[in-house]
Amino acid sequence: MKLYLDTSTPTCILKLDDKEYRAELGRDMAEKLHEFIKEKLTENQKDWHDITEIMYMSGPGSFTGLRIGAAIVNALADQLEIPLYDHRGNKHQIILPDYGREANISQPKK
């Protein structure tokens, strides 16, 4: 089973083969993303070991959403020992988010 994940916006998009699921995870993404994926796998009578490859929408998009999603897909691909691709089809050992611009870092107060 192919897993596709897009966490670049507050609306998380998950595809399991040809089935697409959306969830408004917003600020709860870090707490609820893993549970959301597991729930959809269970609905399809599948588990983690049925995933054969992962494709991830690596950006641009939300800084926090991309970081959370990248952490999840990197861990899954590593632990399941399966291929990991970005949304352009390029294979990666690990995925680094593409934020689309330089980080907006505030100057220190002192």
C-alpha positions in Angstrom: 0.0 0.0 0.0 1.3 3.5 -0.9 0.9 6.2 1.6 0.9 9.9 0.6 0.9 12.6 3.2 0.5 16.4 2.9 0.8 18.5 6.1 1.7 21.8 4.4 -1.6 23.4 5.5 -3.9 23.0 8.6 -5.9 20.5 6.5 -3.9 17.3 6.5 -4.3 15.1 3.3 -3.7 11.4 3.6 -3.9 9.0 0.7 -3.8 5.2 1.1 -3.5 3.9 -2.5 -6.4 5.6 -4.3 -8.5 6.6 -1.2 -8.1 10.1 0.0 -8.8 11.4 3.5 -8.7 14.9 4.9 -8.6 16.1 8.5 -8.6 19.6 9.9 -5.8 19.1 12.4 -4.5 22.7 12.6 -2.7 23.3 15.9 -3.4 19.8 17.1 -1.4 18.2 14.2 1.5 17.0 16.4 -0.8 15.3 18.8 -3.3 13.8 16.3 -1.5 13.0 13.1 -0.2 9.6 14.1 -3.6 8.7 15.4 -5.3 9.9 12.2 -3.0 7.7 10.0 -3.6 4.7 12.2 -7.3 5.2 12.2 -7.5 5.2 8.4 -5.2 2.2 8.1 -7.6 0.3 10.5 -10.6 1.4 8.5 -9.0 -0.3 5.5 -8.1 -3.4 7.5 -4.4 -2.6 7.2 -1.6 -1.9 9.6 1.7 -0.1 9.5 3.5 -3.1 7.9 1.2 -3.0 4.9 2.7 0.3 3.8 5.2 -0.4 1.0 6.3 3.2 0.1 5.7 6.7 1.3 5.4 9.9 -0.7 5.4 13.3 1.2 4.5 16.8 0.1 7.7 18.4 1.3 6.7 22.0 0.7 6.4 24.8 0.4 4.0 25.4 3.2 3.5 25.8 6.9 6.8 25.6 8.8 5.4 23.6 11.7 3.1 21.4 9.6 6.0 20.5 7.3 8.3 19.7 10.2 5.8 17.5 11.9 4.9 15.6 8.7 8.6 15.2 7.8 9.3 13.7 11.2 6.5 11.2 10.9 7.4 10.0 7.3 11.1 9.9 8.1 10.5 7.7 11.2 8.0 5.5 9.4 10.2 4.9 6.3 13.2 4.2 8.5 11.4 1.8 10.9 9.5 0.0 8.2 12.5 0.0 5.9 10.5 1.2 2.9 11.2 3.8 0.2 10.5 7.5 0.8 9.8 10.0 -2.0 9.1 13.7 -2.1 6.0 14.9 -4.1 8.2 15.3 -7.2 9.0 11.6 -7.2 12.6 12.0 -6.0 13.7 9.2 -3.6 15.3 10.2 -0.3 17.0 8.6 2.7 15.3 11.4 4.8 13.1 14.2 3.7 13.9 17.8 4.6 11.0 20.3 4.4 11.1 22.9 1.7 9.7 26.0 3.3 9.7 28.0 0.1 11.6 30.9 1.6 14.2 31.8 4.2 13.3 31.5 7.8 11.7 34.6 9.4 13.8 34.8 12.5 13.1 37.6 14.9 16.0 39.7 16.3 16.9 39.0 20.0 15.4 41.6 22.4 18.8 42.1 24.0 
